[in-house]
């Protein structure tokens, strides 16, 4: 798995990023708040953007200019308006 991310430091950075986003999304769902988008800098190398769109099981991709968002949805797909996937 380390070869996919390059170095152990990059792997740890990605794990910390996903942990931070998971905690932020969990808090946002509980309190109705949104994550704050911080400027990209050395201490915060990745900028996140919270958006919602529908996706069924599998992988969905949305491309907007130089950015690309991949969402992996697990579970049952339905046409319910409450069944939304949060992408970041």
DOVEX-492322 format. One record per atom (N, C-alpha, C, O): residue number from 1; residue in one letter; x, y, z. Coordinates in Angstrom, 3 decimals. Layout:
! residues N
+-----+----+----------+----------+----------+
!   i ! aa !        X !        Y !        Z !
+-----+----+----------+----------+----------+
! NUM !  a !        X !        Y !        Z !
...
+-----+----+----------+----------+----------+
//
This chain:
! residues 88
+-----+----+----------+----------+----------+
!   i ! aa !        X !        Y !        Z !
+-----+----+----------+----------+----------+
!   1 !  x !    0.817 !   -1.190 !    0.000 !
!   1 !  x !    0.000 !    0.000 !    0.000 !
!   1 !  x !    0.863 !    1.256 !    0.000 !
!   1 !  x !    0.444 !    2.296 !   -0.507 !
!   2 !  x !    2.060 !    1.166 !    0.563 !
!   2 !  x !    2.923 !    2.337 !    0.582 !
!   2 !  x !    3.360 !    2.739 !   -0.817 !
!   2 !  x !    3.560 !    3.922 !   -1.090 !
!   3 !  x !    3.512 !    1.750 !   -1.715 !
!   3 !  x !    3.944 !    2.092 !   -3.065 !
!   3 !  x !    2.892 !    2.923 !   -3.796 !
!   3 !  x !    3.240 !    3.718 !   -4.669 !
!   4 !  x !    1.608 !    2.755 !   -3.456 !
!   4 !  x !    0.547 !    3.541 !   -4.088 !
!   4 !  x !    0.672 !    5.012 !   -3.726 !
!   4 !  x !    0.465 !    5.877 !   -4.577 !
!   5 !  x !    1.002 !    5.304 !   -2.493 !
!   5 !  x !    1.094 !    6.686 !   -2.036 !
!   5 !  x !    2.500 !    7.262 !   -2.183 !
!   5 !  x !    2.679 !    8.473 !   -2.056 !
!   6 !  x !    3.483 !    6.436 !   -2.444 !
!   6 !  x !    4.846 !    6.934 !   -2.610 !
!   6 !  x !    5.679 !    6.669 !   -1.377 !
!   6 !  x !    6.382 !    5.659 !   -1.321 !
!   7 !  x !    5.623 !    7.534 !   -0.399 !
!   7 !  x !    6.443 !    7.390 !    0.797 !
!   7 !  x !    5.553 !    7.210 !    2.011 !
!   7 !  x !    4.348 !    7.461 !    1.974 !
!   8 !  x !    6.184 !    6.769 !    3.086 !
!   8 !  x !    5.432 !    6.592 !    4.333 !
!   8 !  x !    4.889 !    7.926 !    4.831 !
!   8 !  x !    3.790 !    7.977 !    5.383 !
!   9 !  x !    5.647 !    9.011 !    4.641 !
!   9 !  x !    5.185 !   10.335 !    5.068 !
!   9 !  x !    3.951 !   10.777 !    4.310 !
!   9 !  x !    3.032 !   11.355 !    4.892 !
!  10 !  x !    3.926 !   10.506 !    3.013 !
!  10 !  x !    2.754 !   10.845 !    2.207 !
!  10 !  x !    1.560 !   10.015 !    2.643 !
!  10 !  x !    0.441 !   10.521 !    2.719 !
!  11 !  x !    1.793 !    8.750 !    2.928 !
!  11 !  x !    0.724 !    7.859 !    3.386 !
!  11 !  x !    0.126 !    8.372 !    4.694 !
!  11 !  x !   -1.094 !    8.416 !    4.848 !
!  12 !  x !    0.982 !    8.758 !    5.628 !
!  12 !  x !    0.508 !    9.279 !    6.914 !
!  12 !  x !   -0.265 !   10.575 !    6.702 !
!  12 !  x !   -1.299 !   10.789 !    7.334 !
!  13 !  x !    0.225 !   11.442 !    5.819 !
!  13 !  x !   -0.465 !   12.699 !    5.526 !
!  13 !  x !   -1.853 !   12.443 !    4.967 !
!  13 !  x !   -2.815 !   13.094 !    5.376 !
!  14 !  x !   -1.967 !   11.505 !    4.039 !
!  14 !  x !   -3.272 !   11.190 !    3.454 !
!  14 !  x !   -4.214 !   10.608 !    4.512 !
!  14 !  x !   -5.397 !   10.948 !    4.543 !
!  15 !  x !   -3.695 !    9.736 !    5.376 !
!  15 !  x !   -4.530 !    9.167 !    6.445 !
!  15 !  x !   -5.038 !   10.264 !    7.373 !
!  15 !  x !   -6.207 !   10.264 !    7.759 !
!  16 !  x !   -4.164 !   11.191 !    7.729 !
!  16 !  x !   -4.581 !   12.292 !    8.599 !
!  16 !  x !   -5.612 !   13.176 !    7.917 !
!  16 !  x !   -6.554 !   13.639 !    8.560 !
!  17 !  x !   -5.442 !   13.419 !    6.605 !
!  17 !  x !   -6.408 !   14.223 !    5.859 !
!  17 !  x !   -7.777 !   13.553 !    5.873 !
!  17 !  x !   -8.782 !   14.206 !    6.155 !
!  18 !  x !   -7.827 !   12.251 !    5.570 !
!  18 !  x !   -9.109 !   11.555 !    5.551 !
!  18 !  x !   -9.737 !   11.491 !    6.937 !
!  18 !  x !  -10.957 !   11.583 !    7.068 !
!  19 !  x !   -8.911 !   11.335 !    7.974 !
!  19 !  x !   -9.434 !   11.343 !    9.336 !
!  19 !  x !  -10.030 !   12.710 !    9.666 !
!  19 !  x !  -11.110 !   12.795 !   10.251 !
!  20 !  x !   -9.326 !   13.781 !    9.289 !
!  20 !  x !   -9.824 !   15.138 !    9.537 !
!  20 !  x !  -11.141 !   15.383 !    8.805 !
!  20 !  x !  -12.079 !   15.935 !    9.381 !
!  21 !  x !  -11.216 !   14.976 !    7.543 !
!  21 !  x !  -12.440 !   15.180 !    6.768 !
!  21 !  x !  -13.589 !   14.349 !    7.332 !
!  21 !  x !  -14.728 !   14.814 !    7.374 !
!  22 !  x !  -13.295 !   13.117 !    7.768 !
!  22 !  x !  -14.337 !   12.276 !    8.355 !
!  22 !  x !  -14.886 !   12.915 !    9.620 !
!  22 !  x !  -16.100 !   12.973 !    9.809 !
!  23 !  x !  -14.003 !   13.393 !   10.484 !
!  23 !  x !  -14.453 !   14.050 !   11.711 !
!  23 !  x !  -15.227 !   15.323 !   11.405 !
!  23 !  x !  -16.229 !   15.614 !   12.059 !
!  24 !  x !  -14.774 !   16.076 !   10.426 !
!  24 !  x !  -15.449 !   17.314 !   10.048 !
!  24 !  x !  -16.841 !   17.021 !    9.495 !
!  24 !  x !  -17.804 !   17.703 !    9.845 !
!  25 !  x !  -16.950 !   16.019 !    8.641 !
!  25 !  x !  -18.253 !   15.662 !    8.076 !
!  25 !  x !  -19.188 !   15.128 !    9.153 !
!  25 !  x !  -20.381 !   15.432 !    9.141 !
!  26 !  x !  -18.658 !   14.333 !   10.086 !
!  26 !  x !  -19.467 !   13.802 !   11.178 !
!  26 !  x !  -19.993 !   14.942 !   12.040 !
!  26 !  x !  -21.166 !   14.952 !   12.411 !
!  27 !  x !  -19.131 !   15.901 !   12.357 !
!  27 !  x !  -19.541 !   17.055 !   13.157 !
!  27 !  x !  -20.556 !   17.903 !   12.401 !
!  27 !  x !  -21.525 !   18.380 !   12.992 !
!  28 !  x !  -20.345 !   18.095 !   11.106 !
!  28 !  x !  -21.264 !   18.909 !   10.307 !
!  28 !  x !  -22.645 !   18.282 !   10.260 !
!  28 !  x !  -23.649 !   18.992 !   10.306 !
!  29 !  x !  -22.710 !   16.965 !   10.169 !
!  29 !  x !  -24.007 !   16.299 !   10.130 !
!  29 !  x !  -24.714 !   16.402 !   11.471 !
!  29 !  x !  -25.937 !   16.532 !   11.518 !
!  30 !  x !  -23.961 !   16.345 !   12.561 !
!  30 !  x !  -24.574 !   16.390 !   13.883 !
!  30 !  x !  -25.038 !   17.795 !   14.244 !
!  30 !  x !  -26.106 !   17.958 !   14.835 !
!  31 !  x !  -24.260 !   18.800 !   13.902 !
!  31 !  x !  -24.563 !   20.154 !   14.339 !
!  31 !  x !  -25.169 !   21.019 !   13.245 !
!  31 !  x !  -25.539 !   22.163 !   13.509 !
!  32 !  x !  -25.279 !   20.509 !   12.035 !
!  32 !  x !  -25.803 !   21.302 !   10.936 !
!  32 !  x !  -24.826 !   22.354 !   10.450 !
!  32 !  x !  -25.203 !   23.252 !    9.698 !
!  33 !  x !  -23.566 !   22.253 !   10.874 !
!  33 !  x !  -22.538 !   23.208 !   10.463 !
!  33 !  x !  -21.858 !   22.709 !    9.197 !
!  33 !  x !  -22.083 !   21.581 !    8.757 !
!  34 !  x !  -21.037 !   23.554 !    8.630 !
!  34 !  x !  -20.267 !   23.168 !    7.444 !
!  34 !  x !  -18.784 !   23.268 !    7.760 !
!  34 !  x !  -18.366 !   24.023 !    8.637 !
!  35 !  x !  -18.009 !   22.498 !    7.033 !
!  35 !  x !  -16.558 !   22.576 !    7.185 !
!  35 !  x !  -16.065 !   23.905 !    6.631 !
!  35 !  x !  -16.600 !   24.418 !    5.648 !
!  36 !  x !  -15.064 !   24.443 !    7.255 !
!  36 !  x !  -14.477 !   25.695 !    6.796 !
!  36 !  x !  -13.367 !   25.363 !    5.806 !
!  36 !  x !  -12.470 !   24.579 !    6.114 !
!  37 !  x !  -13.427 !   25.954 !    4.634 !
!  37 !  x !  -12.388 !   25.749 !    3.635 !
!  37 !  x !  -11.236 !   26.679 !    3.965 !
!  37 !  x !  -11.390 !   27.900 !    3.970 !
!  38 !  x !  -10.074 !   26.088 !    4.242 !
!  38 !  x !   -8.904 !   26.872 !    4.590 !
!  38 !  x !   -8.029 !   27.068 !    3.364 !
!  38 !  x !   -8.063 !   26.248 !    2.446 !
!  39 !  x !   -7.238 !   28.150 !    3.331 !
!  39 !  x !   -6.333 !   28.346 !    2.202 !
!  39 !  x !   -5.250 !   27.273 !    2.184 !
!  39 !  x !   -4.832 !   26.780 !    3.231 !
!  40 !  x !   -4.805 !   26.921 !    0.990 !
!  40 !  x !   -3.748 !   25.931 !    0.842 !
!  40 !  x !   -2.435 !   26.569 !    1.266 !
!  40 !  x !   -2.067 !   27.637 !    0.776 !
!  41 !  x !   -1.734 !   25.915 !    2.174 !
!  41 !  x !   -0.438 !   26.382 !    2.643 !
!  41 !  x !    0.342 !   25.176 !    3.139 !
!  41 !  x !   -0.153 !   24.050 !    3.073 !
!  42 !  x !    1.543 !   25.392 !    3.630 !
!  42 !  x !    2.383 !   24.274 !    4.044 !
!  42 !  x !    1.743 !   23.463 !    5.173 !
!  42 !  x !    1.792 !   22.233 !    5.146 !
!  43 !  x !    1.145 !   24.126 !    6.158 !
!  43 !  x !    0.532 !   23.402 !    7.272 !
!  43 !  x !   -0.807 !   22.774 !    6.884 !
!  43 !  x !   -1.296 !   21.888 !    7.584 !
!  44 !  x !   -1.397 !   23.217 !    5.793 !
!  44 !  x !   -2.683 !   22.686 !    5.320 !
!  44 !  x !   -2.569 !   22.510 !    3.798 !
!  44 !  x !   -3.084 !   23.332 !    3.041 !
!  45 !  x !   -1.884 !   21.421 !    3.342 !
!  45 !  x !   -1.555 !   21.306 !    1.917 !
!  45 !  x !   -2.716 !   20.946 !    1.003 !
!  45 !  x !   -2.598 !   21.076 !   -0.216 !
!  46 !  x !   -3.823 !   20.503 !    1.555 !
!  46 !  x !   -4.953 !   20.067 !    0.731 !
!  46 !  x !   -6.164 !   20.921 !    1.049 !
!  46 !  x !   -6.498 !   21.113 !    2.218 !
!  47 !  x !   -6.817 !   21.430 !    0.035 !
!  47 !  x !   -8.020 !   22.232 !    0.229 !
!  47 !  x !   -9.226 !   21.358 !   -0.054 !
!  47 !  x !   -9.306 !   20.728 !   -1.108 !
!  48 !  x !  -10.158 !   21.317 !    0.875 !
!  48 !  x !  -11.356 !   20.505 !    0.705 !
!  48 !  x !  -12.556 !   21.354 !    0.350 !
!  48 !  x !  -12.635 !   22.524 !    0.725 !
!  49 !  x !  -13.485 !   20.764 !   -0.369 !
!  49 !  x !  -14.720 !   21.436 !   -0.740 !
!  49 !  x !  -15.854 !   20.455 !   -0.505 !
!  49 !  x !  -15.832 !   19.342 !   -1.029 !
!  50 !  x !  -16.828 !   20.854 !    0.266 !
!  50 !  x !  -17.954 !   19.987 !    0.582 !
!  50 !  x !  -19.080 !   20.260 !   -0.396 !
!  50 !  x !  -19.540 !   21.395 !   -0.522 !
!  51 !  x !  -19.524 !   19.221 !   -1.086 !
!  51 !  x !  -20.660 !   19.362 !   -1.986 !
!  51 !  x !  -21.442 !   18.057 !   -1.962 !
!  51 !  x !  -20.932 !   17.020 !   -1.537 !
!  52 !  x !  -22.668 !   18.122 !   -2.419 !
!  52 !  x !  -23.524 !   16.940 !   -2.420 !
!  52 !  x !  -24.011 !   16.658 !   -3.833 !
!  52 !  x !  -24.361 !   17.572 !   -4.579 !
!  53 !  x !  -24.026 !   15.388 !   -4.186 !
!  53 !  x !  -24.684 !   14.950 !   -5.405 !
!  53 !  x !  -25.019 !   13.482 !   -5.260 !
!  53 !  x !  -24.421 !   12.785 !   -4.440 !
!  54 !  x !  -25.962 !   13.008 !   -6.041 !
!  54 !  x !  -26.434 !   11.639 !   -5.921 !
!  54 !  x !  -25.505 !   10.687 !   -6.647 !
!  54 !  x !  -24.985 !   10.999 !   -7.719 !
!  55 !  x !  -25.303 !    9.517 !   -6.046 !
!  55 !  x !  -24.500 !    8.466 !   -6.664 !
!  55 !  x !  -25.013 !    7.123 !   -6.184 !
!  55 !  x !  -25.385 !    6.970 !   -5.021 !
!  56 !  x !  -25.030 !    6.171 !   -7.063 !
!  56 !  x !  -25.411 !    4.808 !   -6.701 !
!  56 !  x !  -24.193 !    4.052 !   -6.207 !
!  56 !  x !  -23.133 !    4.646 !   -6.012 !
!  57 !  x !  -24.331 !    2.738 !   -6.001 !
!  57 !  x !  -23.177 !    1.956 !   -5.557 !
!  57 !  x !  -22.081 !    1.962 !   -6.623 !
!  57 !  x !  -22.370 !    1.997 !   -7.820 !
!  58 !  x !  -20.859 !    1.930 !   -6.192 !
!  58 !  x !  -19.736 !    1.937 !   -7.120 !
!  58 !  x !  -18.976 !    3.234 !   -7.016 !
!  58 !  x !  -18.952 !    3.867 !   -5.961 !
!  59 !  x !  -18.357 !    3.630 !   -8.103 !
!  59 !  x !  -17.556 !    4.861 !   -8.117 !
!  59 !  x !  -18.160 !    5.852 !   -9.095 !
!  59 !  x !  -18.465 !    5.500 !  -10.234 !
!  60 !  x !  -18.330 !    7.074 !   -8.661 !
!  60 !  x !  -18.809 !    8.148 !   -9.532 !
!  60 !  x !  -17.719 !    9.202 !   -9.606 !
!  60 !  x !  -16.979 !    9.400 !   -8.643 !
!  61 !  x !  -17.617 !    9.870 !  -10.721 !
!  61 !  x !  -16.609 !   10.920 !  -10.876 !
!  61 !  x !  -17.260 !   12.162 !  -11.448 !
!  61 !  x !  -18.158 !   12.080 !  -12.286 !
!  62 !  x !  -16.803 !   13.305 !  -10.989 !
!  62 !  x !  -17.264 !   14.589 !  -11.513 !
!  62 !  x !  -16.021 !   15.445 !  -11.733 !
!  62 !  x !  -15.178 !   15.571 !  -10.845 !
!  63 !  x !  -15.918 !   16.019 !  -12.900 !
!  63 !  x !  -14.750 !   16.829 !  -13.217 !
!  63 !  x !  -15.177 !   18.266 !  -13.471 !
!  63 !  x !  -16.115 !   18.518 !  -14.227 !
!  64 !  x !  -14.489 !   19.201 !  -12.841 !
!  64 !  x !  -14.726 !   20.635 !  -13.032 !
!  64 !  x !  -13.384 !   21.309 !  -13.247 !
!  64 !  x !  -12.685 !   21.621 !  -12.282 !
!  65 !  x !  -13.019 !   21.534 !  -14.487 !
!  65 !  x !  -11.749 !   22.195 !  -14.764 !
!  65 !  x !  -10.577 !   21.360 !  -14.307 !
!  65 !  x !  -10.507 !   20.173 !  -14.628 !
!  66 !  x !   -9.635 !   21.959 !  -13.551 !
!  66 !  x !   -8.443 !   21.223 !  -13.150 !
!  66 !  x !   -8.680 !   20.263 !  -11.988 !
!  66 !  x !   -7.780 !   19.503 !  -11.628 !
!  67 !  x !   -9.871 !   20.283 !  -11.397 !
!  67 !  x !  -10.138 !   19.406 !  -10.255 !
!  67 !  x !  -10.929 !   18.187 !  -10.701 !
!  67 !  x !  -11.636 !   18.221 !  -11.708 !
!  68 !  x !  -10.799 !   17.132 !   -9.950 !
!  68 !  x !  -11.538 !   15.911 !  -10.234 !
!  68 !  x !  -11.967 !   15.307 !   -8.905 !
!  68 !  x !  -11.145 !   15.167 !   -7.999 !
!  69 !  x !  -13.228 !   14.948 !   -8.775 !
!  69 !  x !  -13.764 !   14.391 !   -7.541 !
!  69 !  x !  -14.230 !   12.973 !   -7.798 !
!  69 !  x !  -15.015 !   12.728 !   -8.714 !
!  70 !  x !  -13.754 !   12.045 !   -6.998 !
!  70 !  x !  -14.216 !   10.664 !   -7.075 !
!  70 !  x !  -14.952 !   10.332 !   -5.789 !
!  70 !  x !  -14.481 !   10.654 !   -4.698 !
!  71 !  x !  -16.086 !    9.700 !   -5.912 !
!  71 !  x !  -16.880 !    9.298 !   -4.759 !
!  71 !  x !  -17.102 !    7.806 !   -4.853 !
!  71 !  x !  -17.542 !    7.297 !   -5.884 !
!  72 !  x !  -16.800 !    7.112 !   -3.787 !
!  72 !  x !  -17.083 !    5.686 !   -3.737 !
!  72 !  x !  -18.260 !    5.512 !   -2.798 !
!  72 !  x !  -18.152 !    5.764 !   -1.598 !
!  73 !  x !  -19.387 !    5.078 !   -3.348 !
!  73 !  x !  -20.608 !    4.909 !   -2.563 !
!  73 !  x !  -20.803 !    3.428 !   -2.265 !
!  73 !  x !  -20.697 !    2.586 !   -3.157 !
!  74 !  x !  -21.084 !    3.126 !   -1.027 !
!  74 !  x !  -21.376 !    1.749 !   -0.642 !
!  74 !  x !  -22.786 !    1.702 !   -0.089 !
!  74 !  x !  -23.269 !    2.683 !    0.477 !
!  75 !  x !  -23.427 !    0.604 !   -0.245 !
!  75 !  x !  -24.793 !    0.465 !    0.259 !
!  75 !  x !  -25.788 !    0.420 !   -0.868 !
!  75 !  x !  -25.418 !    0.332 !   -2.039 !
!  76 !  x !  -27.056 !    0.481 !   -0.510 !
!  76 !  x !  -28.131 !    0.390 !   -1.494 !
!  76 !  x !  -28.418 !    1.747 !   -2.103 !
!  76 !  x !  -28.407 !    2.770 !   -1.419 !
!  77 !  x !  -28.669 !    1.738 !   -3.378 !
!  77 !  x !  -29.081 !    2.968 !   -4.058 !
!  77 !  x !  -30.596 !    3.052 !   -4.035 !
!  77 !  x !  -31.280 !    2.040 !   -4.190 !
!  78 !  x !  -31.112 !    4.223 !   -3.848 !
!  78 !  x !  -32.553 !    4.429 !   -3.898 !
!  78 !  x !  -32.806 !    5.798 !   -4.517 !
!  78 !  x !  -31.879 !    6.586 !   -4.702 !
!  79 !  x !  -34.032 !    6.066 !   -4.825 !
!  79 !  x !  -34.399 !    7.366 !   -5.381 !
!  79 !  x !  -34.848 !    8.341 !   -4.304 !
!  79 !  x !  -35.424 !    9.385 !   -4.609 !
!  80 !  x !  -34.589 !    8.008 !   -3.058 !
!  80 !  x !  -34.998 !    8.851 !   -1.945 !
!  80 !  x !  -34.180 !   10.142 !   -1.923 !
!  80 !  x !  -32.964 !   10.089 !   -2.109 !
!  81 !  x !  -34.813 !   11.309 !   -1.699 !
!  81 !  x !  -34.049 !   12.559 !   -1.619 !
!  81 !  x !  -33.098 !   12.594 !   -0.428 !
!  81 !  x !  -32.153 !   13.383 !   -0.421 !
!  82 !  x !  -33.332 !   11.752 !    0.580 !
!  82 !  x !  -32.439 !   11.717 !    1.738 !
!  82 !  x !  -31.174 !   10.918 !    1.454 !
!  82 !  x !  -30.209 !   10.996 !    2.214 !
!  83 !  x !  -31.169 !   10.144 !    0.358 !
!  83 !  x !  -30.023 !    9.300 !    0.039 !
!  83 !  x !  -29.018 !   10.106 !   -0.772 !
!  83 !  x !  -28.980 !   10.004 !   -1.998 !
!  84 !  x !  -28.219 !   10.893 !   -0.101 !
!  84 !  x !  -27.227 !   11.741 !   -0.757 !
!  84 !  x !  -25.836 !   11.287 !   -0.341 !
!  84 !  x !  -25.646 !   10.761 !    0.756 !
!  85 !  x !  -24.878 !   11.491 !   -1.214 !
!  85 !  x !  -23.488 !   11.179 !   -0.930 !
!  85 !  x !  -22.740 !   12.488 !   -0.788 !
!  85 !  x !  -22.865 !   13.375 !   -1.632 !
!  86 !  x !  -21.968 !   12.611 !    0.268 !
!  86 !  x !  -21.177 !   13.816 !    0.473 !
!  86 !  x !  -19.815 !   13.585 !   -0.162 !
!  86 !  x !  -19.123 !   12.624 !    0.172 !
!  87 !  x !  -19.438 !   14.454 !   -1.064 !
!  87 !  x !  -18.161 !   14.327 !   -1.770 !
!  87 !  x !  -17.217 !   15.414 !   -1.313 !
!  87 !  x !  -17.623 !   16.551 !   -1.073 !
!  88 !  x !  -15.961 !   15.054 !   -1.196 !
!  88 !  x !  -14.941 !   16.048 !   -0.874 !
!  88 !  x !  -13.697 !   15.743 !   -1.644 !
!  88 !  x !  -12.704 !   16.460 !   -1.522 !
+-----+----+----------+----------+----------+
//
